[in-house]
């Protein structure tokens, strides 16, 4: 698959509407906790400016406002932070429906000044950057409403998608707008797609995939696909509990998807038939999140009554570590336990240090929880590719494409 990228487009004197993923975490005082996703878009923004774009209109969502305006989910703080990163003015458009993209400019306005529907953006100055308010304040975004997509398309003459993390969503800004405008992949999105597909389709063997998180049901299609691609699959986190039940273990109070146990057995059989090794925990760290108890590690056939499996144990860490050390390519998505609690984050930390210790392997890491667990770790530079999208990364591996990139594929 080859995407049509901004390097192949003509942008001089044109208005560009660009989908970005500024769905960042906001802390106290609405301060941005992690601006990684914002920084990933800077190369594309700067590239478009260098190519003479008349105007760049950035659009994103933030959180889950449910089609209603919620002030704490406004993108205003993001716009201010983006100004600091770019070192130039970013205009903010408060009402993207009532404000006409073609209204005459009436001068800049700041966050503390109300914007009237007739004021319009600064459409006349070359190199103007605008940021639209949170797209999910309008129901038409998630509903992929054609009229909402048309309204968004009016902000530009050319469309650029640099939001890999939402490219698996069939939303108006992701799949509706590129139907209406000449469309290109941004530099970050193109790098994501190329890197992830190469890692799983043309890997340096052995290919080791590490999967964690809570639910098997969210990743059934992916797991069947991985059995066709991988040499070794390490499963941890809550989803490992369902596989352990499928193998006959009593998991006591651990979270188990009983409706997925049959599927887990099928996956184990298919992997065995294809000669793919699925590695499950042999011991776990147990406790009870409701009572706050922490009872150390036990073998998976010795979980005490009233206890939950909340992390992989030290024996499992050694076993997983041996597989990781021999891998030529490593893909990791999902923590090994309830990493938010210090008592149950050792397994996730171990996986991180194991894969950064394998200096010969090509390493790809993605997923919101995974990135949250390692965001402040040392040796991050040893990870070859840190993906900005968890769900998008997994769907790309499973299906080989995403709804948001289908309009960006080069015609052969």
Beta strands, then each sheet from edge to edge (+ up, - down):
strand 1: 15-19
strand 2: 55-59
strand 3: 91-93
strand 4: 128-132
strand 5: 158-161
strand 6: 182-185
strand 7: 207-211
strand 8: 232-235
strand 9: 277-279
strand 10: 283-288
strand 11: 293-299
strand 12: 308-312
strand 13: 329-333
strand 14: 362-366
strand 15: 385-386
sheet 1: 3+ 4+ 2+ 1+ 5+ 6+
sheet 2: 9+ 8+ 7+ 13+ 14+ 15+
sheet 3: 11+ 10- 12+
end
